[in-house]
Each structure stands twice: as C-alpha cells, then as structure tokens.
Amino acid sequence: MAELVTMPKLGFDMAEGKLVRWVKAEGDTVAKGDVIAEIETDKATVEVESSLDGVMFRHLAPEEAELPVNSPIAVVSAAGEEPTEDEIDSLVAQASGKPSKKMEKPAEKKQAEKAPSKAVESDDSADVSPAGGVRSSPLARKIAENHDIQLAAVEGSGPQGRVVKKDVEAYLDSMSQAGSGSKSAGNGQTFQSASSFSLGEVPADEVVDLTRLRQAISRRMQDSNQNFPHFYLTRSYRTGALMALRKQLNQILPETDKLSVNDFVVKAVALALRQYPNLNASLQDDKNIVRHGHVNIGVAVAVEGGLLTVVSKDADLKPIRLIAREIREMVGRAREGKVRPEDIEGSTFSISNLGMYGIENFSAIINPPEAAILAVSAVQDVPMVVDGELTVGSQMKASISADHRVTDGAEAAEFMRVLADYLEEPMRLLI
Amino acid sequence: MTRMTMREAISKALWEEMERDERVFIQGEEVGLWGGTYAVTKGFYDHFGEKRVRDTPIAESAIVGSAIGAAMTGLRPVAELMTINFAFVAMDHIINEAAKLHYMFGGQFKLPLVIRAVSGGGRQLGATHSQTPDAIFAHFPGLKVVSPGTPADAKGLLKSAIRSDDPVLFIENATLYQTKGEVPDDEDYLEPLGKSKVQREGDDVTIVAYSKMVPAALKAADMLAGDGINAEVIDLRSLRPLDMDPIIASFKRTNRAVIAEEGWRSYGVGSEVSSRIYEMAFDYVDAPVKRVAQAEVPLPYNAELEQLALPQTEDIYHAAKEVLNG
C-alpha cells in the first residue's frame, strides 16, 4: 500500500519549504524512521523521515524545488509493490484536490472500508494512525519521551505494527549495546583545507544563494531596523556576587546541570519584566499594545548560516535549574538542525548574549513583534571604584534596544535599574 | 477458620448479628416458615420467632418500603429479595428513598438498612429471572453496593453491612451459594465496605472481577500460569464506593488489564473501571483494556445457549492472552 510523502508544515507561519536534497534515491530501500529528504524552512533545516518500510518509488519534486506545505513530494511503496500510474495519480489528486482530507491517509481508509462491520466491538481495526505519526501505546510514547528517542525508529510488534513497551525497551537495549559509537557524524559541515591554496593565488569570488534562514533573518531584521524606532540604553552591572553564587551552585550541581551566566540573566530579565509589562509587549496593527500574560524569553542561538531564538517559556515562574536545562536541550536541537516548532515560537522578549566571545558592549536589533531586546556582553574584571577606593571587580554590560512606539527612555531605564537589583543581589533569583 | 459454603457463611453472619443486636431482623418472601428460598434462614424462625423473622406478601415494594420505615425509626432491618430482577418493582423505594433520605433530611435520619438480593444467571430461569443488573444500582450516589466473591468475604462484608448506618444493597450470586472456602469463626470478623482486594498476585496482566467472576478469574489465572503468565486477580467486592487503588497500583506494573463481569458490557462495571484506568493511568496503558461480559441479549432459557451467552473462565483466559498480544 503506497503512501504519499508531503511537504511537512513546521510551525504555524510556514507556508512553503525548499526541498534541499533527496537522501533516498528512487529505488532505494527505506525503513520506517529513515531520513528520506532534507527540507529547509524559514527557521531551520529539518529531516523528513519515512513512516513506512518499503521502497522510495518515485520523487515527485526535484531537489531545490520550493513547494507549498502539504504538496506531494514522493511516493513510498511497500516492499515488492508496484503502484500503477493511476494509483499514483489518485493519491496525488486526493492530496492536492482536498488538502484538508489528506491527513486521513487514503490507502488505509480503503482498507478500513473493506473490513466487515463486526469491527464495532474491536478496539483495533477502527484506529487509524495519524499521517506521519507512529502507531504506539501511551506507555510506549512516555518511555520514548523519557529517553528522548524517536518512536519512528522503533519497530512495533503489536497489532498493525503498534509500538508497545517491550519494543521500546528492546530498542533501548540495542542502543545501549551499540554504545556511544553510534552517534551520527555531525551535519556534514566541512572545512576547506589550507593546502588547496597556493601562495600568491587569491580565491575567486564566490556567489552563495541566500538560504531560507538567511532570507528570513534578512527580511525580519530589515523590517525591524527600518520601521521600528529603536532607542538604546547601556548600563554596567556588578557581577561579583553573581559569579560567586554561580560557582557555589555549580559545585553542588551535577555536570549535566551546570548553570551559565546567561541562565541567570534569563531569570533576572523575566522577573524584571513582571514589573514592567510594557516591555513584555507587542504593538498590534499600530493601534493596540498587547501586554503578554506569559513571560517567554527568546535566547538567540548561533547556528550554521544564521541564528535562531529558542524560547524559555514562563521563565519568571521556573527555577533557574529548569530554565538552564530547557535552554540547553533546545540549543542542542537547534545546532543539530532538529529544532521543534515549539522550541522557537512564542517569545515575548529576547536576549542576545555575545559575552562568550569577549564582546564588551553592543546593541541588538529588536526581534519583531517584540518591544525590546537585551544585548548582554562579557563578564570582565575591570578597575572599579568601591567606597572611594580603586579596586578590581567583576562587571558586565548590557544594552537594551526598545521600540519607542511602545515604551520610553525613562521606563526602559527603570527596567535596567530593577535588572541591576536582581543581577547584583542574585539570591533574589533563587527565591 | 471453618470450611463452609457461601450459603452457610451468609447464614452465619446474619445469625450472629441477630444474636448480637436485637434491633436486627429479617423480612422477605418465604424467609420464615420455609427457611428461605435459598435456605439462608433455615432454623431462624424457630430460634428468633415470628417478630424478627417476618414472612411477607409477594410485594417487593412493601418489603423494601416497610424496611425503610423500620430503619428510620431505629431498627436495623435486613430485607431479602428472592431475586434482584424484582427489585425493579421496589425501585422507587430503593432509589428515591433509601439512597436519599439521609441526604434530603440533612442527616436527621439514618438508614441502617440492608437489602439482600439474589442475582445472576445460569440456572435456566429464563430472561426475567436471570439478570445481573448490579451496575444499575451502583449508578446512584447514596446507596452502597456490595457483592462478595468468596465465602469469607460474604461473612465479613454482610456483618459490616448490617453494622453500617448507611443503606447497603448486598448482592448474592445464586450460583456461588455452593462454593466452599475457609471462613473465620470470629463473631467480630468484619471486612471493610468499599475496599477492593487482591485475591492473587501477579505481574503480567491485571484481571479485575467481582462476585461470580472472581472464582472464574482465579481459574483463568491458573490456566495462564500454565502458559507462564502471572495474572493478578483483583476482587472489587464493592461496586460503590469503587476502590481503584489496588487496580491502579497493579496496572502500573502490568500495563494491561481485563475486566470481567457477569452483566452486560454496555454501561457496565467494566466500562466504569476501564474508563477510570484510562483517566488515572493513561501513561501506563500499553494495550487497550478488554472487557469480558455477557452477550448483549436477554438471557436464553435453553441451557446450551444460556452458557454461551454467559461469560466463562475460558473467555477471561482468552481475553488475557489477547490483551497481552495487543
């Protein structure tokens, strides 16, 4: 029973995606969970996995094609099956003719109709797994989630291939036996070796197409910088207490849970925003200001070819340790190109931190439609005057870029002062 | 401990409670001179006399209605219904009075009433005398519904029911009267109302049953043990209040469950228990819960057809195998 693979929709605002590369050629055998193609969206490059064991029967779109979401891109057939042209046409017609019904998986529906009506009492024959989803028991899903494994990679032994507990456990066993060597070898990034240059020879100009991520960054930043009246305020924060507290906490936290300076900044910003809801806001249609109920902090992450903001949701309510863990997991996924739509959506205020590069001070461009962004620089030991005496102390600079249509200098300055309360007396962040 | 039948255990519980408390009395069809349709009250009339062992007309609404009045005025009646099928005749008294008076009068009256009713099929008594409508009564808040699966529980639960100040429907399955088991001799041996009980421990699959399905489930568990499967058997004992704690604890280990009842599947005990499993332990579900119940037909008179319509030990065994493969 052949199945249509379509352009996935990743994120609410995704309208089209670019088919970057076919990983499986026509005629290749595919197993459930195999990566069959790479898709580039506004925000990330993602891998499309097969939900079926079988053969890559036909590509319906060439590499580099840009296609609306839900358009058919390939037909995967079951092993040994040869779909006729008519069958392919009808699959495609059903997909494109009635986009809303497409999720029903026409092939399976046909089978369900053939089944006799005695199925009324049976729990099994009526359930149709969602397109692209994996038939699985709630327990199997929970175990998979706890171990962060993709159910699509697990072979199901239950009725109609349902993945149950013992399948996930067998998969975990096989993973632990395979050991750490099974980790995939990065994302294909290569560096030109120095030997390809010869002395005195200058490399020729290179023309590089804008990736969709670059296009998105370009469009949004241009819109923001041209249309949002930015103003900028910079302030120094004494970070001696914060660094001492962090050191103390990291001594008792396990290696996997160590806190970064940025985790403290996220928490401090979130708490300060609670007091200044006007900065945790968006201008809507030039008419209203929406003051968001949730404080969701976007954290800019450099990825190959651009940047993404991963979102720490309700950071004002969460303990720092949880904030740190969630950000670390999301950053990991973003860097592996495996970011999830929910990782990057819903931020109400953003932070860009270039401290790890030793930057002393900078200004950021507001991430629309937010009202402000905080640019955080490096913690450095600097000469400072304490009680009339010149001494050496730990200090960090931060600059806020704010939208003057929503807020004003004095309000943003007060926010920066309250931020100092949290950063300079960091015990406040723990209570 | 004495080995005795469930009939003897029930009779003993009633006898001991009547000896213990002179406010306790029994009334119903043929309970006196005849000694009870199922011989539960044999010898009672001679010992306790006609005042405390009262024969009634064939009028279930009168049996229950007058017992309610007696309970409200301070006595502790046990009303016997020859068959639960005719509890429907007394439904208004049971549901609109017994279950609600304590509540509607703001606690001014207590209803220390026990209605003993005989339920279940399998004796070729035809469609109107063979029903297992237990779940209907468990639908109503205010009425406790108890149904034992072993002789020991029958004694301990009936004594608790008689000593309870709340109205209790005590359902006896007719085909269990002859089953035998060890029963404590203690005159104060009480089993708590509203507590399920693990009757057999196991880690592979949870079988929930009550009343006649308890011995059937235990036999099915023996058959499963022959296949190397350890089934846990949990006896509900009480349909209201329904105690899910041992079931949820068991299900979190086994992740698979079968619920067996003699009544019909639709809107039944299995529906309620499985629904609560999905609500309380969704993340532990590894396969759909299976229900074993009576075929959805009025029970046939023909002996072969009747047994085909009733749930059997083999049905529980096969359901457990299916749920383990599902």
Interface residues (C-beta under 8 A of the other chain):
Chain A: D123 D124 S137 P138 L139 A140 R141 K142 G158 P159 R162 V164 K165
Chain B: N255 F282 D283 Y284 V285 D286 A287 P288 N325 G326
